[in-house]
Amino acid sequence: MGPIVIYCICSYFICFFLSIGVFAYDPSIQDKEDMLTVILGFVFAPFTLMMLVLVLSIGIPIIVAYSIGKYINKLSKDWKEKLIRAIKEE
């Protein structure tokens, strides 16, 4: 669990600084409402990106492992059936 937490914190800060870079060079920010949008962007954009990265980095390996396990289980059932048939024939 420790490496996942460290990964989340690091990805949050990376996404946070990327969002600062995106919003800092936007010349159209002049109103207070726009500044509120920028501040909310500082808070929520990195969090959203971090959640996306976390879901992809955990979800995809789980799906792949499940698919491989299902395939191996199917192969082992076929292998068992062939072995039982071979024993019965002898």
matplotlib code that plots the C-alpha trace (Angstrom):
import matplotlib.pyplot as plt

x = [0.0, 2.9, 4.2, 0.7, 0.3, 3.8, 2.8, -0.5, 1.3, 4.0, 1.5, -0.7, 2.2, 3.3, -0.3, -0.6, 2.5, 1.4, -1.9, -0.2, 1.9, -1.3, -3.2, -0.2, 0.2, -3.4, -3.6, -7.5, -7.7, -8.8, -12.1, -12.5, -14.7, -12.0, -9.5, -12.0, -12.1, -8.3, -8.1, -10.6, -8.6, -5.5, -7.4, -9.5, -7.6, -4.6, -6.9, -8.9, -5.8, -4.4, -7.6, -7.4, -3.8, -4.6, -7.6, -5.6, -2.5, -4.5, -7.5, -5.7, -3.3, -6.3, -8.3, -5.3, -4.5, -8.2, -8.2, -5.0, -6.2, -9.5, -7.5, -5.2, -8.1, -9.7, -6.5, -6.1, -9.7, -9.0, -5.8, -7.5, -10.2, -7.6, -5.7, -8.8, -9.7, -6.2, -6.3, -9.7, -8.5, -5.6]
y = [0.0, 2.3, 2.6, 3.3, 6.2, 7.6, 7.2, 9.1, 11.9, 12.3, 12.2, 14.7, 17.2, 16.6, 17.2, 20.2, 21.9, 21.1, 22.7, 25.8, 26.0, 25.8, 28.4, 30.8, 31.5, 32.1, 35.9, 35.9, 35.7, 39.1, 38.8, 37.5, 34.7, 33.7, 33.6, 31.4, 29.1, 29.0, 28.3, 25.5, 24.2, 24.1, 22.0, 19.7, 19.2, 17.5, 15.4, 14.3, 13.5, 11.6, 9.5, 8.7, 7.7, 5.6, 3.9, 3.1, 1.9, -0.4, -1.3, -2.3, -4.8, -6.3, -6.8, -8.3, -10.6, -11.7, -12.4, -14.4, -16.4, -17.2, -18.4, -20.5, -22.0, -22.9, -24.5, -26.5, -27.8, -29.0, -30.6, -32.4, -33.7, -35.0, -36.6, -38.4, -39.6, -40.9, -42.8, -44.3, -45.5, -47.3]
z = [0.0, 0.7, -2.9, -4.2, -1.7, -2.7, -6.4, -5.8, -4.0, -6.7, -9.5, -7.7, -7.5, -11.1, -12.3, -10.0, -11.4, -15.0, -14.3, -12.8, -16.0, -18.2, -16.2, -15.6, -19.3, -20.1, -20.9, -20.8, -17.0, -15.8, -13.9, -10.4, -11.7, -14.0, -11.0, -9.1, -12.0, -12.1, -8.3, -8.7, -11.6, -9.4, -6.9, -9.1, -12.3, -10.7, -8.5, -11.5, -13.5, -10.5, -10.1, -13.8, -13.6, -10.5, -12.1, -15.2, -13.4, -11.1, -13.2, -16.4, -14.7, -12.8, -16.0, -17.8, -14.9, -14.7, -18.5, -18.3, -15.3, -17.1, -20.1, -18.0, -16.1, -19.5, -20.7, -17.4, -17.7, -21.3, -20.2, -17.3, -19.6, -22.1, -19.3, -18.0, -21.5, -22.0, -18.6, -19.4, -22.9, -21.4]

ax = plt.figure().add_subplot(projection="3d")
ax.plot(x, y, z, "-o")
ax.set_aspect("equal")
plt.show()
